[in-house]
């Protein structure tokens, strides 16, 4: 939803920045790995209760996620492995982030269950798309792509409203996965 709009608005600047970075010898995979490392730092900050700092670090880490593809396109380094590698590291990043939230919420079983539900939903949003694409079905349907998930988490961290953000993520990530299942069912319906 926001993902497509944001992509349109930032494509030009990301392309220019990607071209500049690409001339330095930095590869897209280096940016992908750096983004994961920064996200692990954000997760550690969440786990120890430094929520605002975690929000800032996570927002900074998002730049690497946006720039890896821009550098790949600018340098003609777009590859199937690069797309695969980026997706895998994105899933690790999300898992680590929710792990940090889970640790932060130790003793609050309700929020820990919600955190688990948000993690499962986040992984299922990505899995349903990947599985649909394996069936040659385009599947970008749904409310909460990765960008929306990260924005909700960053806003929750920066404002101190982490628990409401986790509620939103627990509900809407799973709803998005269901939307994608329904979309694939509709597209692939035979008869």
Backbone as ProteinMPNN parsed JSONL, in Angstrom:
{"seq_chain_A": "XXXXXXXXXXXXXXXXXXXXXXXXXXXXXXXXXXXXXXXXXXXXXXXXXXXXXXXXXXXXXXXXXXXXXXXXXXXXXXXXXXXXXXXXXXXXXXXXXXXXXXXXXXXXXXXXXXXXXXXXXXXXXXXXXXXXXXXXXXXXXXXXXXXXXXXXXXXXXXXXXXXXXXXXXXXXXXXXXXXXXXXXXXXXXXX", "coords_chain_A": {"N_chain_A": [[0.827, -1.173, 0.0], [1.505, 1.541, 1.119], [4.031, 1.086, 0.33], [4.214, 0.931, -2.548], [3.557, 3.584, -3.251], [5.578, 4.972, -1.879], [7.812, 3.96, -3.165], [7.484, 5.035, -5.744], [7.765, 7.794, -5.161], [10.374, 8.003, -4.211], [12.076, 6.852, -6.021], [13.666, 8.241, -7.984], [15.599, 9.759, -6.477], [16.782, 7.673, -5.014], [17.912, 6.23, -7.087], [19.86, 8.021, -8.028], [21.494, 8.327, -5.72], [22.191, 5.657, -5.383], [23.734, 5.266, -7.679], [25.943, 6.899, -7.132], [26.961, 5.701, -4.785], [27.496, 3.187, -5.835], [29.72, 3.687, -7.434], [31.775, 3.724, -5.651], [32.648, 1.231, -5.146], [31.323, -0.243, -3.303], [29.259, -2.994, -2.833], [25.952, -4.27, -3.644], [25.319, -6.473, -1.984], [26.996, -6.029, 0.189], [25.76, -3.805, 1.319], [23.32, -4.961, 2.012], [24.091, -6.811, 3.993], [25.18, -5.016, 5.855], [22.855, -3.608, 6.534], [21.483, -5.648, 7.913], [23.214, -6.008, 10.116], [23.018, -3.482, 11.357], [20.313, -3.589, 12.032], [20.33, -5.692, 13.873], [21.674, -4.385, 15.911], [19.687, -2.499, 16.566], [17.734, -4.245, 17.538], [19.039, -5.22, 19.805], [19.133, -2.881, 21.31], [16.379, -2.522, 21.74], [15.838, -4.784, 23.316], [17.126, -4.141, 25.712], [15.722, -1.982, 26.517], [16.044, 0.605, 25.434], [14.237, 2.278, 23.738], [13.66, 4.566, 22.072], [16.177, 5.159, 20.966], [16.547, 2.757, 19.633], [14.544, 2.981, 17.698], [15.546, 5.09, 16.134], [17.949, 3.947, 15.208], [16.909, 1.749, 13.818], [15.451, 3.04, 11.799], [17.594, 4.229, 10.439], [18.869, 1.895, 9.575], [17.025, 1.073, 7.699], [17.647, 2.563, 5.484], [19.76, 1.22, 4.258], [18.446, -1.017, 3.357], [16.866, 0.073, 1.388], [18.785, 1.077, -0.34], [20.371, -1.043, -1.286], [19.166, -2.361, -3.47], [19.01, -0.197, -5.235], [21.7, 0.368, -5.755], [22.396, -2.022, -6.974], [20.835, -1.897, -9.328], [21.89, 0.459, -10.483], [24.53, -0.268, -11.023], [24.278, -2.372, -12.714], [24.144, -4.82, -11.474], [22.071, -6.424, -10.774], [20.724, -9.423, -9.703], [19.526, -12.803, -9.557], [20.408, -14.219, -7.335], [21.129, -12.087, -5.649], [18.619, -10.902, -5.107], [17.416, -13.022, -3.782], [19.191, -13.34, -1.585], [18.875, -10.85, -0.319], [16.165, -11.054, 0.45], [16.26, -13.232, 2.231], [17.975, -12.253, 4.268], [16.401, -10.11, 5.079], [14.287, -11.494, 6.32], [15.641, -12.675, 8.471], [16.364, -10.317, 9.776], [13.848, -9.278, 10.565], [13.024, -11.33, 12.307], [14.987, -11.149, 14.302], [14.477, -8.567, 15.258], [11.86, -8.858, 16.359], [12.561, -10.706, 18.253], [14.083, -9.109, 19.963], [12.032, -7.422, 20.897], [10.471, -9.339, 22.197], [12.183, -10.12, 24.291], [12.376, -7.66, 25.635], [9.797, -7.446, 26.592], [9.675, -9.291, 28.601], [8.075, -11.09, 31.135], [5.636, -9.965, 30.664], [3.286, -11.642, 29.577], [1.127, -11.5, 27.759], [1.886, -9.527, 25.887], [4.152, -10.776, 24.925], [3.034, -13.006, 23.643], [1.586, -11.655, 21.67], [3.736, -10.516, 20.313], [4.96, -12.786, 19.299], [2.884, -13.603, 17.593], [2.908, -11.443, 15.814], [5.441, -11.788, 14.688], [5.118, -14.312, 13.431], [3.07, -13.627, 11.625], [4.425, -11.671, 10.091], [6.446, -13.201, 8.879], [4.832, -14.955, 7.444], [3.545, -13.256, 5.635], [5.616, -12.662, 3.886], [6.294, -15.272, 3.106], [3.928, -16.18, 1.838], [3.858, -14.57, -0.419], [6.265, -15.339, -1.688], [5.766, -18.058, -2.138], [3.514, -17.895, -3.802], [4.651, -16.62, -6.011], [6.292, -18.677, -6.785], [4.425, -20.247, -7.965], [3.946, -18.868, -10.209], [2.29, -16.635, -9.818], [1.599, -13.327, -9.389], [1.882, -11.558, -6.383], [1.371, -9.12, -4.58], [-0.477, -8.196, -2.965], [-2.357, -6.823, -0.203], [-2.31, -5.235, 3.052], [-0.049, -4.846, 4.777], [2.979, -4.671, 3.86], [6.552, -5.153, 3.952], [7.607, -2.574, 4.332], [5.464, -1.114, 5.535], [5.254, -2.589, 7.901], [7.746, -2.093, 9.119], [7.593, 0.692, 9.401], [5.452, 0.985, 11.249], [6.59, -0.289, 13.472], [8.881, 1.327, 13.912], [7.665, 3.826, 14.456], [6.244, 3.107, 16.767], [8.409, 2.591, 18.476], [9.753, 5.088, 18.556], [7.831, 6.761, 19.674], [7.214, 5.617, 22.063], [5.044, 4.011, 22.171], [5.102, 1.174, 21.968], [3.764, -1.246, 22.636], [1.043, -0.872, 21.652], [1.795, -0.752, 18.946], [2.729, -3.338, 18.524], [0.354, -4.773, 18.877], [-1.033, -3.832, 16.601], [0.639, -4.835, 14.59], [0.482, -7.604, 15.105], [-2.164, -8.146, 14.435], [-2.566, -7.047, 11.782], [-0.483, -8.079, 10.173], [-1.058, -10.785, 10.036], [-3.6, -10.64, 8.918], [-2.909, -9.61, 6.418], [-1.458, -11.792, 5.376], [-3.568, -13.623, 5.147], [-5.129, -12.213, 3.279], [-3.461, -12.474, 1.081], [-3.445, -15.238, 0.696], [-6.126, -15.584, -0.005], [-6.165, -14.05, -2.359], [-4.458, -15.583, -4.044], [-5.921, -17.929, -4.131], [-8.189, -17.014, -5.505], [-7.063, -16.211, -7.968], [-5.998, -18.616, -8.912], [-8.129, -20.289, -9.053], [-9.813, -22.978, -10.388], [-12.125, -23.958, -12.877]], "CA_chain_A": [[0.0, 0.0, 0.0], [2.428, 2.678, 1.194], [5.24, 0.638, -0.349], [4.191, 1.353, -3.942], [3.581, 5.041, -3.269], [6.914, 5.397, -1.448], [8.745, 3.594, -4.235], [7.316, 6.055, -6.783], [8.257, 9.103, -4.704], [11.808, 8.002, -3.888], [12.845, 6.137, -7.04], [14.677, 9.103, -8.604], [16.708, 10.068, -5.554], [17.495, 6.43, -4.705], [18.728, 5.886, -8.261], [21.046, 8.902, -8.047], [22.355, 7.953, -4.589], [22.714, 4.325, -5.697], [24.805, 5.41, -8.675], [27.114, 7.461, -6.443], [27.516, 4.655, -3.906], [28.013, 2.122, -6.69], [31.04, 4.068, -7.953], [32.774, 3.583, -4.59], [33.047, -0.168, -5.01], [30.428, -0.913, -2.366], [28.341, -3.857, -3.571], [24.622, -4.393, -3.049], [25.334, -7.452, -0.891], [27.607, -5.372, 1.353], [24.714, -2.974, 1.925], [22.338, -5.869, 2.606], [24.67, -7.321, 5.24], [25.27, -3.877, 6.774], [21.503, -3.384, 7.028], [21.197, -6.668, 8.931], [24.02, -5.709, 11.308], [22.397, -2.315, 12.004], [19.05, -4.054, 12.606], [20.678, -6.448, 15.088], [21.932, -3.352, 16.923], [18.385, -1.971, 16.997], [17.095, -5.288, 18.353], [19.716, -5.232, 21.111], [18.656, -1.693, 22.037], [15.011, -2.814, 22.189], [15.898, -5.781, 24.39], [17.557, -3.514, 26.968], [14.791, -0.91, 26.87], [16.366, 1.905, 24.84], [13.305, 2.215, 22.618], [13.812, 5.676, 21.131], [17.439, 4.932, 20.253], [16.295, 1.636, 18.725], [13.773, 3.51, 16.574], [16.456, 5.864, 15.28], [18.869, 2.997, 14.569], [16.132, 0.962, 12.857], [15.181, 3.917, 10.646], [18.868, 4.317, 9.728], [19.068, 0.596, 8.919], [16.134, 1.005, 6.55], [18.318, 3.165, 4.325], [20.54, 0.176, 3.588], [17.49, -1.885, 2.692], [16.428, 0.783, 0.182], [19.906, 1.369, -1.237], [21.013, -2.21, -1.897], [18.583, -2.544, -4.799], [19.364, 0.958, -6.074], [23.091, 0.165, -6.191], [22.384, -3.148, -7.923], [20.316, -1.406, -10.611], [22.818, 1.453, -11.035], [25.773, -0.912, -11.472], [23.995, -3.547, -13.536], [24.455, -5.996, -10.657], [20.831, -7.097, -10.378], [20.85, -10.863, -9.921], [18.556, -13.623, -8.816], [20.963, -14.502, -6.014], [21.036, -10.864, -4.842], [17.232, -10.776, -4.648], [17.234, -14.103, -2.808], [20.001, -13.008, -0.414], [18.199, -9.73, 0.33], [14.944, -11.559, 1.1], [16.628, -14.076, 3.376], [18.465, -11.391, 5.347], [15.252, -9.363, 5.592], [13.552, -12.352, 7.256], [16.451, -12.741, 9.687], [16.267, -9.012, 10.448], [12.557, -9.195, 11.246], [13.021, -12.275, 13.417], [15.828, -10.595, 15.362], [13.747, -7.435, 15.846], [10.804, -9.361, 17.233], [13.251, -11.318, 19.391], [14.384, -8.004, 20.881], [10.774, -7.019, 21.544], [10.093, -10.444, 23.09], [13.019, -10.0, 25.49], [11.978, -6.434, 26.322], [8.49, -7.672, 27.222], [9.756, -10.418, 29.544], [7.182, -10.922, 32.273], [4.33, -9.546, 30.142], [2.977, -12.771, 28.691], [0.212, -11.095, 26.684], [2.664, -8.853, 24.85], [5.03, -11.766, 24.311], [2.211, -13.776, 22.708], [1.339, -10.761, 20.539], [5.003, -10.397, 19.582], [5.083, -14.039, 18.543], [1.882, -13.54, 16.514], [3.399, -10.464, 14.843], [6.549, -12.433, 13.986], [4.562, -15.323, 12.524], [2.389, -12.921, 10.55], [5.427, -11.049, 9.218], [7.074, -14.251, 8.079], [3.834, -15.515, 6.528], [3.331, -12.294, 4.546], [6.704, -12.881, 2.928], [6.22, -16.631, 2.579], [2.818, -16.317, 0.896], [4.281, -13.951, -1.69], [7.281, -16.185, -2.317], [5.126, -19.294, -2.61], [2.675, -17.529, -4.944], [5.533, -16.382, -7.151], [6.717, -20.01, -7.212], [3.328, -20.751, -8.798], [3.809, -17.861, -11.269], [1.194, -15.725, -9.49], [2.069, -12.1, -8.735], [1.151, -11.457, -5.112], [1.778, -7.968, -3.775], [-1.728, -7.815, -2.322], [-2.392, -6.754, 1.256], [-2.075, -3.973, 3.738], [1.206, -4.688, 5.508], [4.233, -5.139, 3.29], [7.654, -4.935, 4.899], [7.726, -1.145, 4.633], [4.446, -0.756, 6.533], [5.612, -3.232, 9.177], [8.863, -1.368, 9.719], [7.119, 2.02, 9.811], [4.682, 0.85, 12.494], [7.528, -0.594, 14.555], [9.703, 2.522, 14.161], [6.809, 4.815, 15.127], [6.019, 2.604, 18.124], [9.637, 2.766, 19.254], [10.056, 6.512, 18.735], [6.801, 7.419, 20.485], [7.0, 4.899, 23.318], [3.82, 3.216, 22.051], [5.522, -0.095, 21.39], [2.744, -2.291, 22.807], [0.015, -0.713, 20.616], [2.373, -1.105, 17.643], [2.764, -4.806, 18.442], [-1.043, -5.164, 18.62], [-1.316, -3.547, 15.186], [1.4, -5.789, 13.787], [-0.063, -8.956, 15.301], [-3.431, -8.262, 13.708], [-2.533, -6.728, 10.358], [0.402, -8.961, 9.409], [-1.797, -12.023, 9.777], [-4.656, -10.288, 7.968], [-2.268, -9.5, 5.103], [-1.187, -13.155, 4.906], [-4.859, -14.178, 4.732], [-5.473, -11.536, 2.023], [-2.651, -13.055, 0.007], [-3.972, -16.591, 0.445], [-7.392, -15.402, -0.734], [-5.807, -13.587, -3.693], [-3.934, -16.718, -4.812], [-7.07, -18.827, -4.349], [-9.021, -16.407, -6.55], [-6.331, -16.235, -9.237], [-5.733, -19.987, -9.35], [-9.38, -21.079, -9.032], [-10.065, -23.713, -11.629], [-13.522, -24.378, -13.068]], "C_chain_A": [[0.884, 1.255, 0.0], [3.689, 2.363, 0.387], [5.292, 1.13, -1.793], [4.291, 2.865, -4.084], [4.98, 5.554, -2.935], [7.952, 5.1, -2.528], [8.702, 4.628, -5.364], [7.982, 7.368, -6.403], [9.768, 9.147, -4.531], [12.684, 7.382, -4.971], [13.967, 6.978, -7.642], [15.867, 9.366, -7.71], [17.486, 8.809, -5.207], [18.391, 6.021, -5.875], [20.006, 6.724, -8.299], [22.019, 8.537, -6.922], [22.982, 6.586, -4.841], [23.858, 4.381, -6.698], [26.084, 5.933, -8.035], [27.768, 6.39, -5.57], [28.148, 3.546, -4.739], [29.395, 2.412, -7.238], [32.141, 3.903, -6.91], [33.301, 2.16, -4.455], [32.22, -0.936, -3.991], [29.421, -1.721, -3.176], [26.965, -3.883, -2.894], [24.606, -5.363, -1.87], [26.006, -6.9, 0.364], [26.574, -4.521, 2.078], [23.664, -3.836, 2.619], [22.835, -6.387, 3.951], [24.769, -6.2, 6.274], [23.892, -3.568, 7.369], [21.115, -4.384, 8.103], [21.951, -6.363, 10.223], [23.42, -4.524, 12.077], [21.085, -2.726, 12.69], [19.288, -4.888, 13.863], [20.987, -5.479, 16.226], [20.637, -2.761, 17.45], [17.676, -2.972, 17.893], [17.714, -5.358, 19.744], [19.266, -4.034, 21.953], [17.224, -1.891, 22.541], [15.058, -3.73, 23.406], [16.273, -5.165, 25.732], [16.751, -2.268, 27.315], [15.104, 0.474, 26.34], [15.54, 2.074, 23.552], [13.504, 3.339, 21.606], [15.093, 5.514, 20.316], [17.276, 3.795, 19.242], [15.519, 2.103, 17.5], [14.644, 4.278, 15.6], [17.384, 4.921, 14.515], [18.129, 2.173, 13.506], [15.8, 1.782, 11.612], [16.446, 4.07, 9.791], [19.132, 3.025, 8.955], [18.196, 0.437, 7.687], [16.738, 1.619, 5.296], [19.115, 2.123, 3.542], [19.628, -0.749, 2.797], [17.001, -1.244, 1.394], [17.564, 0.914, -0.829], [20.526, 0.135, -1.889], [20.478, -2.461, -3.306], [18.95, -1.422, -5.755], [20.793, 0.818, -6.602], [23.156, -0.969, -7.213], [21.904, -2.688, -9.304], [21.303, -0.435, -11.273], [24.065, 0.817, -11.635], [25.534, -2.116, -12.38], [24.309, -4.839, -12.806], [23.197, -6.704, -10.153], [20.985, -8.577, -10.699], [19.793, -11.606, -9.117], [19.096, -13.948, -7.424], [20.855, -13.277, -5.114], [19.639, -10.667, -4.283], [16.936, -11.814, -3.566], [17.937, -13.763, -1.491], [19.351, -11.889, 0.388], [16.958, -10.21, 1.085], [15.26, -12.395, 2.338], [17.098, -13.214, 4.546], [17.362, -10.51, 5.913], [14.452, -10.196, 6.592], [14.32, -12.511, 8.567], [16.321, -11.441, 10.484], [14.949, -8.893, 11.207], [12.51, -10.125, 12.455], [13.83, -11.731, 14.596], [15.13, -9.421, 16.042], [12.661, -7.913, 16.804], [11.383, -10.117, 18.422], [13.613, -10.273, 20.426], [13.153, -7.53, 21.614], [10.341, -8.079, 22.563], [10.882, -10.364, 24.397], [12.649, -8.764, 26.31], [10.697, -6.646, 27.123], [8.493, -8.842, 28.195], [8.892, -10.128, 30.765], [5.794, -10.46, 31.876], [3.91, -10.579, 29.093], [2.067, -12.38, 27.53], [0.987, -10.444, 25.548], [3.633, -9.823, 24.19], [4.259, -12.63, 23.307], [1.908, -12.935, 21.466], [2.592, -10.601, 19.672], [5.229, -11.635, 18.727], [4.123, -14.042, 17.357], [2.326, -12.566, 15.426], [4.552, -11.05, 14.025], [6.029, -13.456, 12.986], [3.874, -14.648, 11.345], [3.365, -12.297, 9.571], [6.083, -12.079, 8.316], [6.094, -14.824, 7.056], [3.497, -14.558, 5.388], [4.381, -12.534, 3.468], [6.611, -14.265, 2.3], [5.103, -16.771, 1.551], [3.178, -15.686, -0.451], [5.277, -14.848, -2.421], [6.657, -17.458, -2.895], [4.239, -19.022, -3.821], [3.532, -17.319, -6.185], [6.109, -17.684, -7.676], [5.669, -20.69, -8.081], [3.059, -19.827, -9.988], [2.589, -16.97, -11.079], [1.799, -14.505, -8.804], [1.225, -11.881, -7.484], [1.729, -10.346, -4.248], [0.58, -7.415, -3.013], [-1.537, -7.654, -0.82], [-1.923, -5.435, 1.82], [-0.653, -3.791, 4.249], [2.381, -5.378, 4.841], [5.338, -4.84, 4.312], [7.782, -3.463, 5.28], [6.711, -0.723, 5.699], [4.78, -1.358, 7.899], [6.726, -2.466, 9.878], [8.441, 0.031, 10.178], [6.34, 1.963, 11.119], [5.622, 0.587, 13.667], [8.38, 0.625, 14.911], [8.883, 3.579, 14.9], [6.522, 4.384, 16.561], [7.226, 2.805, 19.027], [9.903, 4.24, 19.562], [9.073, 7.217, 19.665], [6.615, 6.779, 21.857], [5.724, 4.059, 23.315], [4.129, 1.873, 21.392], [4.424, -1.155, 21.493], [1.589, -2.097, 21.821], [0.536, -1.068, 19.212], [2.406, -2.617, 17.469], [1.355, -5.357, 18.216], [-1.371, -4.992, 17.14], [-0.614, -4.567, 14.295], [0.851, -7.206, 13.907], [-1.336, -9.156, 14.482], [-3.219, -8.129, 12.195], [-1.535, -7.545, 9.545], [-0.338, -10.253, 9.071], [-2.954, -11.786, 8.816], [-4.085, -10.193, 6.549], [-1.954, -10.884, 4.544], [-2.473, -13.807, 4.411], [-5.316, -13.529, 3.424], [-4.709, -12.161, 0.861], [-3.1, -14.473, -0.319], [-5.247, -16.488, -0.392], [-7.122, -14.964, -2.176], [-5.34, -14.755, -4.558], [-5.051, -17.714, -5.093], [-7.932, -18.315, -5.49], [-8.358, -16.517, -7.919], [-6.188, -17.655, -9.782], [-6.987, -20.853, -9.395], [-9.608, -21.701, -10.406], [-11.545, -24.079, -11.691], [-14.458, -23.338, -12.928]], "O_chain_A": [[0.99, 1.943, -1.015], [4.328, 3.259, -0.165], [6.304, 1.687, -2.219], [5.022, 3.368, -4.937], [5.505, 6.443, -3.604], [8.857, 5.898, -2.77], [9.741, 5.046, -5.876], [8.677, 7.982, -7.213], [10.381, 10.203, -4.685], [13.909, 7.387, -4.85], [15.089, 6.497, -7.798], [17.014, 9.214, -8.131], [18.712, 8.85, -5.111], [19.498, 5.523, -5.671], [21.092, 6.209, -8.567], [23.226, 8.449, -7.146], [24.16, 6.375, -4.551], [24.832, 3.638, -6.582], [27.179, 5.471, -8.354], [28.983, 6.2, -5.615], [29.209, 3.027, -4.39], [30.168, 1.487, -7.486], [33.323, 3.94, -7.253], [34.275, 1.912, -3.744], [32.395, -2.144, -3.83], [28.8, -1.196, -4.1], [26.84, -3.557, -1.714], [23.948, -5.1, -0.863], [25.63, -7.262, 1.479], [26.519, -4.517, 3.308], [23.176, -3.481, 3.692], [22.09, -6.401, 4.931], [24.47, -6.416, 7.449], [23.776, -3.299, 8.564], [20.488, -4.016, 9.096], [21.378, -6.453, 11.309], [23.328, -4.561, 13.304], [20.785, -2.266, 13.792], [18.518, -4.794, 14.819], [20.607, -5.721, 17.371], [20.501, -2.543, 18.654], [17.08, -2.59, 18.9], [17.01, -5.534, 20.738], [19.045, -4.16, 23.157], [16.896, -1.472, 23.651], [14.39, -3.475, 24.408], [15.797, -5.612, 26.776], [17.055, -1.577, 28.287], [14.474, 1.441, 26.767], [16.069, 2.02, 22.442], [13.515, 3.086, 20.401], [15.084, 5.714, 19.102], [17.803, 3.863, 18.132], [15.803, 1.668, 16.384], [14.502, 4.138, 14.385], [17.58, 5.083, 13.31], [18.662, 1.931, 12.424], [15.862, 1.268, 10.495], [16.374, 4.043, 8.562], [19.571, 3.066, 7.806], [18.574, -0.25, 6.738], [16.385, 1.241, 4.179], [19.138, 2.144, 2.312], [19.98, -1.209, 1.711], [16.75, -1.942, 0.412], [17.331, 0.868, -2.037], [21.149, 0.252, -2.944], [21.246, -2.741, -4.226], [19.175, -1.657, -6.942], [21.06, 1.119, -7.765], [23.886, -0.881, -8.2], [22.495, -3.045, -10.323], [21.524, -0.501, -12.482], [24.597, 1.3, -12.634], [26.48, -2.8, -12.77], [24.691, -5.834, -13.422], [23.261, -7.493, -9.209], [21.333, -8.946, -11.82], [19.251, -11.096, -8.137], [18.345, -13.956, -6.448], [20.523, -13.408, -3.935], [19.482, -10.306, -3.117], [16.287, -11.516, -2.564], [17.349, -13.883, -0.416], [19.279, -11.955, 1.615], [16.731, -9.813, 2.228], [14.595, -12.27, 3.366], [16.67, -13.417, 5.683], [17.379, -10.192, 7.102], [13.988, -9.668, 7.602], [13.727, -12.485, 9.645], [16.186, -11.461, 11.708], [14.931, -8.459, 12.358], [12.008, -9.743, 13.512], [13.409, -11.839, 15.748], [15.183, -9.292, 17.265], [12.56, -7.426, 17.93], [10.764, -10.165, 19.485], [13.473, -10.507, 21.627], [13.206, -7.263, 22.815], [9.897, -7.745, 23.661], [10.317, -10.523, 25.48], [12.614, -8.819, 27.54], [10.538, -6.086, 28.207], [7.43, -9.335, 28.574], [8.972, -9.049, 31.352], [4.863, -10.553, 32.676], [4.146, -10.41, 27.896], [2.232, -12.892, 26.423], [0.773, -10.767, 24.38], [3.907, -9.694, 22.997], [4.779, -12.95, 22.238], [1.966, -13.437, 20.344], [2.506, -10.557, 18.445], [5.64, -11.537, 17.57], [4.496, -14.433, 16.251], [2.139, -12.839, 14.24], [4.633, -10.836, 12.815], [6.448, -13.468, 11.829], [4.069, -15.048, 10.198], [3.168, -12.377, 8.359], [6.254, -11.845, 7.12], [6.482, -15.142, 5.931], [3.193, -15.005, 4.282], [4.062, -12.6, 2.281], [6.825, -14.417, 1.098], [5.293, -17.401, 0.51], [2.833, -16.225, -1.503], [5.148, -15.086, -3.621], [6.988, -17.874, -4.005], [4.21, -19.816, -4.761], [3.188, -17.779, -7.274], [6.389, -17.803, -8.869], [5.985, -21.602, -8.846], [2.061, -19.988, -10.69], [1.93, -16.591, -12.047], [2.438, -14.631, -7.759], [0.001, -12.005, -7.522], [2.48, -10.6, -3.306], [0.623, -6.304, -2.484], [-0.654, -8.28, -0.233], [-1.244, -4.644, 1.166], [-0.105, -2.692, 4.164], [2.744, -6.502, 5.189], [5.069, -4.334, 5.401], [8.042, -3.148, 6.441], [7.072, -0.046, 6.662], [4.607, -0.706, 8.929], [6.659, -2.22, 11.082], [8.883, 0.499, 11.227], [6.543, 2.799, 12.0], [5.464, 1.177, 14.736], [8.575, 0.92, 16.09], [9.363, 4.165, 15.871], [6.553, 5.21, 17.473], [7.084, 3.148, 20.2], [10.236, 4.594, 20.693], [9.441, 8.162, 20.363], [5.933, 7.338, 22.716], [5.363, 3.465, 24.331], [3.509, 1.489, 20.401], [4.183, -1.886, 20.532], [1.176, -3.072, 21.193], [-0.2, -1.618, 18.394], [2.139, -3.121, 16.378], [1.178, -6.304, 17.449], [-1.92, -5.894, 16.507], [-1.21, -5.097, 13.357], [0.766, -7.925, 12.912], [-1.549, -10.223, 13.906], [-3.642, -8.992, 11.425], [-1.716, -7.694, 8.337], [-0.249, -10.75, 7.948], [-3.255, -12.644, 7.986], [-4.713, -10.647, 5.592], [-2.164, -11.127, 3.355], [-2.474, -14.469, 3.373], [-5.838, -14.219, 2.548], [-5.264, -12.351, -0.222], [-3.131, -14.863, -1.486], [-5.419, -17.219, -1.367], [-7.77, -15.446, -3.105], [-5.789, -14.895, -5.695], [-5.116, -18.281, -6.184], [-8.359, -19.089, -6.347], [-9.004, -16.869, -8.906], [-6.253, -17.862, -10.994], [-6.909, -22.032, -9.74], [-9.593, -21.022, -11.433], [-12.143, -24.462, -10.686], [-15.66, -23.567, -13.065]]}, "name": "protein", "num_of_chains": 1, "seq": "XXXXXXXXXXXXXXXXXXXXXXXXXXXXXXXXXXXXXXXXXXXXXXXXXXXXXXXXXXXXXXXXXXXXXXXXXXXXXXXXXXXXXXXXXXXXXXXXXXXXXXXXXXXXXXXXXXXXXXXXXXXXXXXXXXXXXXXXXXXXXXXXXXXXXXXXXXXXXXXXXXXXXXXXXXXXXXXXXXXXXXXXXXXXXXX"}
